[in-house]
Amino acid sequence: MEFSSIDDVQRMLAQQSYIADRALATVAFLALRLNRPIFLEGEPGTGKTEIAKAIATALGRRLIRLQCYEGLDAASAVYEWNFAAQMIAIRAAEATGDKADLRAQLFGPDYLIERPLLEAMRPQPGGAPVLLIDEIDRTDEPFEAFLLEALSDFQVTIPELGTIKAAEPPIVILTSNRTREVHDALKRRCLYHWVDYPNFTRELEILAARAPEASDRLSREIVAFVQRLRTEDLFKKPGVAETIDWAKCLLALDVLELSPEVISDTLGAILKYQDDIARLQGLEAKKILDEARQSLEPA
């Protein structure tokens, strides 16, 4: 299955419960049509990772995820040698005296552990995989420099085996929470899109897709409260992921409508720092709820 138009992208993503706005759908369409990586930047919890999952599912492709972290290097992202298996093979060869071509065997495919970047270069059933390079801002500049070659030529080099080039380039999606600036050279190789918090209407659509059991009244109150909450001076504003989690928690508690007591009991689903939670206890939660409900009233 392929996307033939921007509208088709929106429709197919919606079938995977991912509600994309027109701008994001356009970037996804162009990336697939032009075979360009996508660079998605934005606050945590705004759906950057989820779009990679949705595209992979919609296209019937394998999703390969490289979760970035501080200290990640090229070797860890590309391949490792199975040291334990190599040692067993060496001891077996010493015991039998059969050491012919041992080096070639030890550094052959049987002892190679493929990591995400190398896996993404391999042919996959159903077509080229979706390679998600998640939270690239957690790595350092040397790893970024390595990615420049990998994403430009869609190939990786293993000294013992040579260069491995993708027969069909993977669909690449990079995400960043902007904890630091990613180098322009890497961004230039990608189609860039800032993933912002959705407006009320779109967030309501997202919640309807992800938590359809919630009544319209409860869903509207949840979204209005979260939207109002994002205007507060919080250490970490709740993302769409927290909106969905909170709705599911409220459904598990058989809540029909919000109340200050219910909000106080379930704040841990939408706020992840104690200072933020402490600010919203008691009268502050009631004030925000009242303002959220006023915003729902017809003008």
C-alpha positions as CSV (number, residue, x, y, z in Angstrom):
1,M,0.0,0.0,0.0
2,E,1.3,3.4,-0.9
3,F,0.1,7.0,-0.3
4,S,-1.0,8.6,-3.5
5,S,-2.0,12.1,-2.2
6,I,-1.8,14.3,0.9
7,D,-5.5,13.5,1.6
8,D,-4.7,9.8,1.3
9,V,-1.9,10.2,3.9
10,Q,-4.3,11.8,6.4
11,R,-7.0,9.2,5.7
12,M,-4.6,6.2,6.1
13,L,-3.0,7.6,9.2
14,A,-6.5,8.2,10.7
15,Q,-7.2,4.5,10.1
16,Q,-4.2,3.9,12.5
17,S,-5.8,6.3,15.0
18,Y,-3.2,9.0,14.2
19,I,-4.9,12.3,13.5
20,A,-2.4,14.4,11.4
21,D,-2.9,18.0,10.5
22,R,-2.5,19.1,6.9
23,A,1.1,20.3,7.3
24,L,2.4,17.1,8.9
25,A,0.6,15.0,6.3
26,T,2.2,17.1,3.5
27,V,5.7,16.5,5.0
28,A,5.0,12.7,5.3
29,F,3.7,12.6,1.7
30,L,6.7,14.5,0.3
31,A,9.2,12.4,2.3
32,L,7.7,9.2,0.9
33,R,7.5,10.6,-2.7
34,L,11.0,12.1,-2.7
35,N,12.6,9.4,-0.5
36,R,13.8,12.0,2.0
37,P,14.2,11.6,5.8
38,I,11.8,13.4,8.0
39,F,13.1,15.4,11.0
40,L,10.3,16.0,13.6
41,E,11.1,18.4,16.4
42,G,8.8,19.4,19.3
43,E,7.8,19.0,22.9
44,P,7.7,15.4,24.4
45,G,4.3,13.7,24.1
46,T,3.2,15.5,20.9
47,G,3.1,12.3,18.7
48,K,6.5,12.4,17.0
49,T,7.3,8.7,17.7
50,E,3.7,7.6,17.0
51,I,3.7,8.8,13.4
52,A,6.5,6.4,12.6
53,K,4.5,3.6,14.0
54,A,1.4,4.7,12.1
55,I,3.3,5.0,8.8
56,A,4.9,1.5,9.2
57,T,1.5,-0.1,10.0
58,A,-0.3,1.7,7.2
59,L,2.3,0.7,4.7
60,G,2.7,-2.8,6.1
61,R,6.4,-2.2,6.7
62,R,8.7,-3.3,9.5
63,L,9.4,-0.6,12.1
64,I,13.1,-0.6,13.2
65,R,13.7,1.8,16.2
66,L,17.1,3.2,17.2
67,Q,16.5,4.7,20.7
68,C,19.2,7.4,21.1
69,Y,21.0,8.0,24.4
70,E,24.1,9.9,25.7
71,G,27.2,8.0,24.7
72,L,25.6,6.1,21.7
73,D,28.3,5.4,19.2
74,A,28.4,4.2,15.6
75,A,29.4,0.6,16.6
76,S,26.5,0.2,19.0
77,A,24.0,1.6,16.4
78,V,25.3,-0.5,13.5
79,Y,26.7,-3.8,14.7
80,E,28.5,-5.9,17.3
81,W,30.4,-9.1,17.1
82,N,29.1,-12.0,19.2
83,F,32.2,-12.2,21.4
84,A,30.9,-15.1,23.5
85,A,30.2,-17.3,20.4
86,Q,33.6,-16.3,19.0
87,M,35.4,-17.5,22.1
88,I,33.5,-20.8,22.0
89,A,34.5,-21.3,18.3
90,I,38.1,-20.5,19.1
91,R,38.2,-23.0,21.9
92,A,36.6,-25.7,19.8
93,A,39.1,-25.0,17.0
94,E,42.0,-25.3,19.5
95,A,40.6,-28.6,20.9
96,T,40.2,-30.1,17.4
97,G,43.3,-28.5,15.9
98,D,41.2,-27.2,13.0
99,K,42.2,-23.6,12.7
100,A,42.0,-23.2,9.0
101,D,40.2,-20.1,7.9
102,L,39.2,-19.5,11.5
103,R,39.6,-15.7,11.3
104,A,37.3,-15.5,8.2
105,Q,34.7,-17.6,10.0
106,L,34.9,-15.6,13.3
107,F,34.3,-12.4,11.4
108,G,31.5,-13.7,9.2
109,P,27.8,-13.3,9.1
110,D,27.2,-16.1,11.7
111,Y,28.9,-14.1,14.4
112,L,27.5,-10.7,13.5
113,I,24.9,-9.1,15.7
114,E,23.0,-6.5,13.6
115,R,21.9,-3.3,15.3
116,P,19.1,-1.0,14.0
117,L,21.1,0.9,11.3
118,L,22.5,-2.2,9.7
119,E,19.1,-4.0,10.0
120,A,17.5,-1.1,8.1
121,M,19.9,-1.6,5.2
122,R,18.8,-5.2,4.8
123,P,16.0,-6.2,2.5
124,Q,12.8,-6.8,4.5
125,P,9.5,-8.6,3.6
126,G,7.0,-6.1,2.3
127,G,9.5,-3.5,1.3
128,A,12.0,-1.1,2.8
129,P,11.5,-0.7,6.6
130,V,10.6,2.4,8.5
131,L,13.7,3.5,10.5
132,L,12.9,5.5,13.6
133,I,15.9,7.4,15.0
134,D,14.3,8.5,18.2
135,E,15.4,11.5,20.3
136,I,18.5,12.3,18.3
137,D,19.1,15.3,20.5
138,R,20.3,12.9,23.3
139,T,23.4,11.9,21.3
140,D,26.5,14.0,20.6
141,E,28.0,15.6,17.5
142,P,30.3,12.7,16.5
143,F,27.3,10.4,16.2
144,E,25.5,13.1,14.2
145,A,28.5,13.3,11.8
146,F,28.3,9.5,11.3
147,L,24.6,9.7,10.5
148,L,25.3,12.3,7.8
149,E,27.0,9.6,5.7
150,A,24.6,6.9,6.6
151,L,21.6,9.0,5.6
152,S,23.2,10.5,2.5
153,D,24.2,7.2,0.9
154,F,22.1,4.8,2.9
155,Q,25.1,2.6,3.5
156,V,27.2,1.5,6.5
157,T,30.8,0.2,6.6
158,I,32.0,-2.8,8.6
159,P,35.8,-3.0,8.5
160,E,35.8,-6.8,8.5
161,L,33.1,-7.1,5.9
162,G,33.2,-3.9,3.8
163,T,30.4,-1.5,2.9
164,I,26.8,-2.6,3.0
165,K,24.4,-0.5,0.9
166,A,20.7,-0.6,1.1
167,A,19.1,-2.1,-2.1
168,E,16.0,0.0,-1.2
169,P,16.5,3.0,1.1
170,P,14.5,2.8,4.3
171,I,11.9,5.4,5.3
172,V,13.8,7.4,7.9
173,I,12.1,9.5,10.6
174,L,14.2,11.3,13.2
175,T,12.7,12.9,16.3
176,S,14.1,15.5,18.7
177,N,12.7,16.9,21.9
178,R,15.1,19.9,21.5
179,T,17.0,19.4,24.6
180,R,19.9,20.7,22.5
181,E,20.3,22.0,19.0
182,V,20.9,19.4,16.3
183,H,23.5,20.5,13.7
184,D,22.2,22.2,10.6
185,A,24.0,19.7,8.3
186,L,21.9,16.9,9.5
187,K,18.7,18.9,9.3
188,R,19.4,20.0,5.7
189,R,19.3,16.3,4.6
190,C,15.8,16.0,6.0
191,L,12.3,17.5,5.5
192,Y,11.7,19.5,8.7
193,H,8.5,19.8,10.7
194,W,7.8,21.3,14.2
195,V,5.2,19.1,15.9
196,D,3.2,21.5,18.2
197,Y,0.5,20.9,20.7
198,P,-2.8,20.4,18.9
199,N,-5.6,22.9,19.1
200,F,-8.9,22.0,20.9
201,T,-10.6,20.5,17.9
202,R,-7.7,18.3,16.7
203,E,-7.0,17.1,20.3
204,L,-10.6,16.2,20.7
205,E,-10.4,14.2,17.4
206,I,-7.2,12.5,18.7
207,L,-8.9,11.5,22.0
208,A,-11.9,10.2,20.2
209,A,-9.6,8.0,18.1
210,R,-7.5,6.7,21.0
211,A,-10.2,6.6,23.8
212,P,-13.5,6.1,22.0
213,E,-15.2,4.8,25.1
214,A,-15.1,8.3,26.7
215,S,-18.4,10.2,26.3
216,D,-18.4,13.4,24.4
217,R,-19.0,15.4,27.5
218,L,-16.1,13.9,29.4
219,S,-13.8,14.1,26.4
220,R,-14.5,17.8,25.9
221,E,-13.9,18.5,29.6
222,I,-10.6,16.6,29.5
223,V,-9.3,18.4,26.4
224,A,-10.5,21.8,27.7
225,F,-8.8,21.2,31.0
226,V,-5.5,20.1,29.5
227,Q,-5.5,22.9,27.0
228,R,-6.0,25.4,29.8
229,L,-3.4,23.6,31.9
230,R,-0.8,24.2,29.1
231,T,-1.1,27.9,29.6
232,E,0.2,27.6,33.2
233,D,3.9,28.1,34.1
234,L,4.7,24.4,34.5
235,F,8.0,22.6,34.6
236,K,6.6,20.1,32.1
237,K,3.4,20.7,30.2
238,P,1.3,17.7,29.5
239,G,1.4,16.4,25.9
240,V,-1.2,14.5,23.9
241,A,0.1,11.2,25.3
242,E,-0.8,12.4,28.8
243,T,-4.2,13.5,27.6
244,I,-4.9,10.0,26.3
245,D,-3.4,8.4,29.5
246,W,-5.6,10.6,31.7
247,A,-8.7,9.8,29.8
248,K,-8.1,6.0,30.1
249,C,-7.4,6.4,33.8
250,L,-10.7,8.3,34.3
251,L,-12.6,5.6,32.3
252,A,-11.1,2.9,34.5
253,L,-12.4,4.8,37.5
254,D,-15.9,5.1,35.8
255,V,-15.7,8.9,36.0
256,L,-18.5,10.6,34.1
257,E,-17.4,14.2,34.5
258,L,-14.4,16.0,36.0
259,S,-14.4,17.3,39.6
260,P,-11.7,18.9,41.7
261,E,-11.5,15.8,43.8
262,V,-11.1,13.5,40.8
263,I,-8.5,15.8,39.3
264,S,-6.5,15.8,42.5
265,D,-6.5,12.0,42.7
266,T,-5.4,11.5,39.1
267,L,-2.9,14.4,38.5
268,G,-0.1,11.8,38.3
269,A,-1.5,10.8,34.9
270,I,-0.9,14.2,33.3
271,L,1.8,15.8,35.4
272,K,5.2,14.2,36.1
273,Y,6.8,16.5,38.5
274,Q,5.9,17.0,42.1
275,D,6.2,20.8,42.0
276,D,3.7,20.9,39.2
277,I,1.3,18.6,41.0
278,A,1.6,20.6,44.2
279,R,0.6,23.7,42.4
280,L,-2.6,22.3,41.1
281,Q,-3.9,20.8,44.4
282,G,-7.1,22.1,45.8
283,L,-8.5,25.5,44.8
284,E,-6.1,25.9,41.8
285,A,-7.5,22.8,40.1
286,K,-11.1,24.0,40.7
287,K,-10.2,27.4,39.2
288,I,-8.7,25.8,36.1
289,L,-11.7,23.4,35.8
290,D,-14.2,26.3,36.0
291,E,-12.3,28.3,33.4
292,A,-12.1,25.2,31.1
293,R,-15.8,24.7,31.4
294,Q,-16.5,28.3,30.6
295,S,-14.5,27.9,27.4
296,L,-16.9,25.1,26.4
297,E,-20.0,27.3,26.8
298,P,-21.5,28.8,23.6
299,A,-20.5,32.4,23.1
